Every structure is written in structure tokens, then in C-alpha cells.
């Protein structure tokens, strides 16, 4: 078992020594929170566990792949014979794992193989990055420990940088609260054919307590550990929560079926946190305690996601924003709108705009990420520029007549930052901008206008918001505020409040969005349907129903 309690005791002592001012520097944060005494070390490494000593299936949490490049993709698994035990059912010793990557499901044409130690310091997770793969190619992969063989996963590399793929197809998902219902939508997403990747836009887990029956799932075949029935704050808490989510077979199937490109929102750490500021900060100031919690959350996130080594965290910092290319057809600029943002104005929530919210210095992304995005747009040669991110980008009103409160947690609460991005897109000639969003637990389709508050101004892009997988319970096709939002927002082209996911298909001429929904998540096995489909044409932005 990893000594997470001891590690966090040391971290808290270091935090008190560094102090708040030092904590807010990268150097101070890394020094105080790097968990360096609990990272793998050859100097005092524990002897490896004989794989033959693993007497129960260690692959209970499945396999995953992610972040495709033309010549590489990340392969992930975690060893956990007892997934809901603090140590996963393994001693605090490395375990040798073999891996294989093949061009066929039966592994007759092996393309790459190797072995690596699953280290206890990383909760026996593995992040394998095979190289020299073929671009735009399907591969199958698996892991082996002793006599145990993992489930087989399917993945796909990205097209070559100079390729002109005829088409691309992505799934888009977010917000899966375990105790609000079953992950039925993931079962259907797993069955979707020919996806290049799944884009997961945050709220992979929720930090709130989960009771012994699994909330709305009402388990009758098992009793969940009492340790789940509290809010996540420690490394052990977050690790256990990821294990619970990965016990869901539909989530495991979706991971195994397609490579994933992930980013977080707030609940992977704490609801509506902003940078180093917790939700409940009475004075809107960072705190050492919260950055300790953030360090634990970020480390557990990296351990459990198919992310590359550059995304490995340093204390409370993890550079998650990154750029992926799919030939000359699509550029994906994956954003992180949590780690670097200013605190929400006016105490958060839906509030009337104030001089604070309108402050031109306010940022959603932080200055470095904003420059990185605009530089990427300047050099982009892609037909489509996709922006996977977390919170609603379009201007959104929740009443027909003013004065209009706005969501201080969304881009409406950071209008100057949004204006800088829109101006940058215009300056750099980004004609086919598609913002992809999660967070709201509903499907939205928006036209984006040059002046967000003026629906009559020029349409410069579209925003596609995917609903939740389960968060919010069953939902309804027309929530109580459906007509109000349609009347109040002339550029809102679609609104549906059921659970599900989004499919986007694109070629040189157009991008198509299919809003997929299930009628219920509080009972398993619901069917999936396409609630609506829209297209936006290259060079002529705006959503048009199919």
C-alpha cells in the first residue's frame, strides 16, 4: 500500500513552511507539493513482485488509449485485483507488465511490444507511449501480468501532418456523476463505428459523497465502501473515486473502443474552483490547504487518464492544454479553463454584470495559454479549428427581458477574455471555428457572433455543447426553461435536456453534429436516438438543421 497519509503530512508541513506567497510561485508550489519522496527511485527501490504471485485478475479497471499522434498513441491500464481497496489488492512493490500492439484483433501481426514496471507510487498505473507507428491506422493492444491478460483495446493513430483525410469522426462527452445514474450513453458511444477519438470535456468524476447503494443506481448486489461516502480531499480519496467510476462496464467499454482526448473541468478537483481559489474561500484568496488538495486531485487525474509524460503533474500544477493535428483537415486546441482563471466575479452564480466582471484584465485561460492559443491559430493551416473546452462560450441569457444576469462561471463572466479570442480568430483568419463544450448537462447548439451580445452581428463560428452522460438524472427533451431560453437567445439553434453525447463528422465541405440522447439513466439499458442533426459549412459558419 502506498503511504499517502505520510506523504500528505509531509506536504502540509512543507506548505506551512513555504507560506501563501511562496505557494503561488511555480517554484514554491513544486518544492512544497511535488510528492518527491514518493516517486519511483532506483536508489531504494522495492524488489519487484513476481508476476506469478498475482493470483487474481489485475485488470478489473480495463484499458484505455489516448492523445493520438501520427506515429504514437498512449496506452493505459491500472493493476487492481481489488479495485475498491486502498492499495488495489497489491503490495507496495513494482509489478512487471508486458504489453503488445497489433494490426489485427487476434494479435497475429504484432507491430510493437515491450514491458514496463507498474509502480506503486503511481498506484500501479501504466502510461506506455509506443513510437514509429503508422499514421491513420487502427491498432489493437493488450497487457499481460503472469497468466492474466487484459481486455483488448482498439485505438487509432492520427493522420500524417501533410495528409488530407477525406473525413474525420469524433465522439464528444462530459459530466458523468456515478450516483446520478447509469453510464448507458457510454455503452452506445462504445458501439459507434469508425470514431477517430472521443473528446471528453470534463467532470469525469464528482467529488461529492457516494452512499453505500450508489445513489440513484440503488445497488442491491454490493455495498460500496464507507470511504466513498465523503467528499474527496486527499490523494487516497481521489484514487478511490476513479476506481469506483472505472468499475462501470459501460465506461470501460467506451475507453477500450476508442482513443480518448481528455481535459478536466471543476469536479475532478472541487466544484467551481478558480485557479488556486476554492469554491468556499470567504475572501476570494488562494489557500495552502486548497493547493494541497489540488495537487492530490491533479496527480490522481494523471494517473488515471491516458496522458503523455509532458502532462505528468508537478505538485499542484499540470499543463493540460495541448494541440493535436489531424492532417490538414482539423486542428484541436485542447483548453484548460480552470487552472489559470481569475476568480469568478460577484461571488459566482448567475449575477448582473459589474465593473469587476467587465475588467479587461480578467482572464479565463491565463496569459500563457491565451498566447499559445492565438499563436496556434496564427500558424494553423487546417480547414477546421476545433476548440475542446469546458464552459459555455456563447453569450447566454436566462430571461426574456432585462436586466439580464449572466453565468459568472462561464465565458459570460469573462467577456474581455472572450473578446480577445474572437479578435484573435478574426485577425488570424480562422474561418471555421467550432467550440466544443461540456459542463451544462444539456445539449446546446449556438451560432457565435462577432459581438456576442448582438445576435444580429456577423456569425463567426459555432458552439456545440454536449449534454451529460448521467449528471442531473434522467432529464427531459424540453426542460422547464426551454421556451424562455429559445426566446431569449436568438442564436440558440438547439436545446435538449436529456442525457447522451455528441457526434461530429467533418470533411472539407462541412461539419455535421448529431445530438444523441437516451430517455433515462436511472434505469439501465435505455436505447439511444438522434434528437437532432445540424451542419455548418466550411467558409459559411452557422448551424443549419439537417
N, C-alpha and C positions, 0 to 999 in steps of 0.2 A: 504493500500500500504506500502511495506517495505521501510524504509528510506535509500536506498542505497547511495544516494548522500551524506547524512550526514555521513554515515559510511566511505565512501571513503575520505571525507575531513579529518576526524579524522586519518585515516590510513596514508594519505600523511604527516600530521603533525608529526605523530609518526616516520615515515620513516626519515624525515629530522632530527629529534632529535637523532635517533639511529645512522645514518650515514652509509656509504658504508661498512666499516669494520665490524660493528656490524650486518649489514644486512645479511652478508654472514655466520653468525653462526646460527645454528638451534634455539638457544635461542633468539637471536636478531630478527630473522625473525618471530618466533612465537609471540613474545611480540609485535612487530610492526604491524603484519598483521592478527592477529587471529580473527578479527571481533567480539571480545568477548562481546562488548556492544550490539551486535545484534544477539546473540544466545538465544534460549529459556531459560527462567529463571522463577522459581516458585515465586521468591520474588516480582516481579512486573508484573506478567503475565496478559495479557489482558483477559477479560472474553471470554469464548468460544462462537462462533457463533451458534445459534440454527440451526441445520441442516434443519429444515423446512423453514428457511429463504433463502435457496439456491433454487431459483426459475427457474434456467436454468441448463441444463446438465453440471456438473462439470468435466466430464470425456472425454473432447474433445481431449485430447492428448494420450488417450489409456492407456494400461497397459504393464508391462514388468516383466520379471523374469531373474535371473542370478546367476552366481557363484555356481553351484550345488555342494553340498556335499552329502555323503550317507544318512544323516539324516536331511538335511536342504536345503533350496534354498531361495534366496532373492526375495521378491515380491515388485513391484514398481508401483506407479501411481503419478500423479500430478493433483490437482484440479484447473481447469481454465475454468470457464464458458465463458470468453472472452480471448482466448489463446494469442492473439497478443496485448492485453492491458498490460501496465507495471505491474499492480497488478493482472493480470489474471481474473479480474472481481470479486474479493473478497476483503473484508475489511481486515485490518491487525489484524486479530483475529484467534485463533485456530479453526479448524473445526473437529468435531468428525467423524471418518471414521470407518465403520465396514468392516471386511474382512473375507472371507471364502476360504477354501481349501478343495477340494473334490476328491474322487477317480473316479468320473464319471462326464460327461459334464452337467448332469441335477441336480447335487448337491443333489442327494438322499443319498449318502454315504459321509457325511462330515467328514473329517479327522482332521481338526483344524479350529478354528475360534477365532476371537478376535476383538479388537478395538484399535485405536490409534488416537492421535491428529495430524492433518496436520498443522504444524506450519508455520506462515507467514514468520518467519526468514529464513526458508528453502524453501520459495516460494511455500508453501503448497504442498511439495513433501513428499512421504512416502517411507520408506525402512523397510519392515517387514521381520523378519527372523524367521519363524516358525521352531520349533525343533521337534525331535522324529518322523521324517517321515521315511517311508520305503525306503530302497535303491533300485536303478534301477527301479523306479516306476513313471508312468505318473500320474500327478495331474492336476486338473483344478482349477482356482482361479478367484475371482471377489471381487469388493469393492462396498460399498453402502454408500451413504450420503442422509439421509432423504428418499425421494421417488425415488431417482436416483440410478440406478445400472449400474456399469461399463460394458464394453465388457468383455467377458470371455477369459482368457488366459490359455494356456496349457504349462506345464513345466514338467521337469523330473529330479529326483534326480540321483546322481552318484552311480555307483555300490559300494558295500561294499569294504573296503580296501583289504580284503583277497579273493575277488571274482575273478573268471576267466571268464569274459564275453566272449561270443562266438564272438562278433563283436561290433564295435562302428562306428558311422557315424556323421561327423561334417560338417557344412557349414562354409565357410571362406569368409569374405567380408571386404572391406575397401573403403575409398575415395568416399564420396557422396556429391558432390557440388550441392547445390539446383539449382543455376541459370545456370548450365550447362546441365540440362535435368531432365527427369522424373526418378523416382526410380523404373522403371519397373522390374529390376532384383530382387528387394526385393519382388515383388508380386510373382515371380516364386520361390524364396527362401522360402517364406511362405508356398507355396504349396508342397514343398519337404516333403516326408513322413519319419517318424521314425528317425529324427535327434536327437542325444543326446544333441547337443548345437550348437549355432552359435558362431564362434570366430570372433570378429570384431577387426581389427588390426590398427585402427586409421583413422584420418581425418573424424570423424563422422560429423563434420561441418567445414565450412570455414569462416574465419574472414573477408573476403572481402565484399564490399558493394553489396547489392542486390537491384535492382531498383524496381519500383512500379509494373512492369509487371512480375517480377520473372525471368528476363533474358531470357534464351532460352525457357522457358516454355510459355512465351507470354500470361500471364493470361488475359482473357477477361471478366471473371465473378467477378473479385475483384481487388482492388487496395491495394497493400501492404503498410504498414505504412512507412512514410518517415524516421523513426528512423532506419530502416533496411538498408538505403542507405548510410551507412558509415561503416568504419572498426570497428570491435568490440574492445573496450579497457576497458570498465567498466563492473561491475557486471550486471548492467541493460542491457547492450548490449549483453553480452553472454547469459543471460537468455532469452532474446527475440529471439535470433538466434536459441536456442534449441526449443523454442516454434514453430517457423516457420517450422523447419525440422519435428517436430512431427505432424504438421498438414497434412503431406503427408500420405495418407491412406495406401500406399504400405509399408512404413516404419512401421507404426503402426501394420499392419498385421504381418509383419515379427517378430516384438517384441512379439506379442501375441501368435504366433505359436510355438516358441521355446525359451528355456532359452538362454541367451547370456553371453559370457565371453569376456570382453572388455579390451582393452588397447588403449592409445592415441598415436598419433604421434605429428606433429607440429601444424597443422592448428586449433586444438582445442584451441590453445593459439595464436601463430603467426608463420608464415612460417619460417622454418629453424632456429628457435631459438636453442640455445645450453646452457643447464643449466640455469644460471641466465643472459645469454647474449642475447640481442635481435638481430634480423637479421641485423638491420641497425646500430649497435654500431660502431662508427667511429674508436675506439681504441681497439675493442675486449674486453671490460671490462663490468662487470655487472653494473647495474644501479638500484637505488631505484625505479624509475618510472616503469621499466620493471617488477620488482618483485611485485609491486602493481598490475600491470596488470595480472601477472601470478597467484597471489592469487585469483583474481576475476575469472579467467578462470578455475582454479582448483576447486574452490567452485562450480561454475555452472556445471562443469562436474560431480562432485559427486552428486549434487542434481538431475541430470537428467539421471543418469545411475543406473542400478540395482546392486549396490555395497554394500558390508557389512560395518558395523561400523568401523572396523580397517582401512578402506580406507577413512574415513572422514578426510578432509584436516586440517592441522594446518598452517594457514597463507599461504605462498607460497609453502608449502611442502605437498605432498600427496604420501604415499607409495603405489604405484600401482602394483609393481612386487609382484607376489604371485604364489603359487604352488597348483595345483589341481590334484587329483588322480582319475583315472577311473579303479578301481580294480588293478589287476596286469598286465593289458593289456597296459595301457598308463599313462604316467606322463606328465602333461602340466606345463611347467615353463614359465609363462607369464612375458615378459620383458618390461621394460621402458627404451628406448634408447634416451630419450630427457632430462629428468630432471637432470641427473647427468653427462652428457657427457662434455668433453673438447670442446672448440670452434673449428669449422671447420678450417682446415689448409688452408693457401694460399688464404684466402678471400672467401672460399666456391666455389661451382660450379665444373665443370669438369676441373681439373688442372693437370699438370705434378706432379708426386710425388716429394717431397722435404725432406730435413732433418727434417723439422717440422712435416710433416705428418708421417714420419717413426720413430719419437721419441718413444722409447719403453715404456715411462711413460704414453703415451696418453691413455685415457680411453673412451669408448662408454657408459659403464654402471655405472661407479663409482666403487670404490674398494669394498664397502659393498655388492652391488648387485652381483658383479662378484664372491665374496667368497660364497655368498648364492647360486648362480647357481652351482658352482663347488661342493659345499657340497651336494647339492641335487642330482647331478649326482653320487657322490660317494656312496650315500645310495640308489639310485634307484634300484628297482627290476623289473621295468616294461619292457615289451617286446619292446615297442616303447617309445622313449623320444621325445615329440613334443615341439618345441620352438616357440610359437607365439610371434612375434616381428614386428618391423616396416619397416626397410630399408634393401636393398639388401645385403645379407651376402656373396654371391659368388663373386669371382674376375670377373670383367666385363670390357671389352674393347669396345670402340665405333668406332674403326677404325682397318683396317686390318694390316697396317704397323705402326711401331713405329716412334718416341717415343709416348707412349700411355698416354693420360690424363685419370684420374680416377675421379669418383664422390667423392668429399671430404665430402659430407653429408652422404654417405653410409659407409659400413664397409671397403671399399677400402681406405677410408680416415683415418681409424684407424687400420692399419694392425697388429700392435703389440697386440692390444686388441683381434682381431680375432684369432691370433696365440695362445694366452693364452687359449681361449675357446676350440680350436681344440685340443691343447695339453691336456687340462683337460679332454675332452671327451675320448681321447685315453688312458690316464692314468687310468681313472675310468671305462674303459671297456664299454663305451656307443657304442654299435654296430649299433643300429637302430635309428640314429639321423635324425629327419625331422624338418628343419627350415621352418616356415610358415611366410610369409612376405606380406606386402601391399605396399603402397606409390607410385609405379611407373606408375600406370594407364595402365598396360599391364599384360597379363598372361606370366609368365616365368616358365620353368622347368629346374633346374640345377642339375647336379651331383656335389657334393662337394668333392674336393680332399685334400689330406693331406697337400700338398703345394699348396695354392690357385693359385699362379702364374704359376704352372706347371701342365697343363692338363693331362700329362702322369703319374703323381704320383697317389698313391693309392686313390680310391674312398672311402670316409669315411662317407658319408651321402648324403642326397638330400635336395634341397630347392625348395619349391613350392610357387610361387608368384602369388597372386590373383590380377586380374585387378580391376579397379574402378567400382563402381556402376553407376556413372554418370560423374565423373570428366574427363574433356577433350573432352566432346561431344561424338559424335557417334563412332569415331574411325574406324579402318579398320583391317581386318584379317591380312594383310601384310602391316604394315606401311612403309614409305619410306626407313627406315634404316634396314628393315627386313633381307635382304641378307647380308648386311655388318655385322650385329651383329651375324648372324649364322656363317659366315666365320671367324669372329674374335674371337669367343668363342666356341671352340670345345666341351666344356662340357655343352653348352646351348642346351638342348634337345627339347625345345618347346618355341615358341614365337607367341603370337597373340595379336593384339592391339584393339580388341573390348571390350565393357563393359560386365560385368557379375559378376560371383562369382565362387568359387571353392567348390567342394565336395570331402571329403576324407572319405574312408571307410577302416577299418583295422580289421584284425584278427591276430591270432598267426603266420600265414604264410606270409602275405603280406599286404601292404598298397596300395590302389588304389586311384588315383587322377583323377577326372573328371572336366575338364575345361569347364565351362558353359558360353555361350555368348548370347547376344541379338544383333540384327543388327542395332538398333537405340535407342537413348534415347531422341532425340529432338522432337519426336512424341510419344504419349503414346501407350501402348498396343502391343509392339513388342513381337514376340514369342521367346522362348529360345531353344537353341540346345546345344549339347555337341560337342565342337570343337575338342577335343582330349581326350584320356584317357591313363594313364600310370600306371604302377605298379612298386613298389620296394619291393624286397623280404627280409624277416627277415633273417639277417645274411649275406646277399649278396647285399649291397647297390648299387644303380644305377637305373635310370629311364629307363624302357623298355616300348615301345608302346604296347597297347592292340589291 
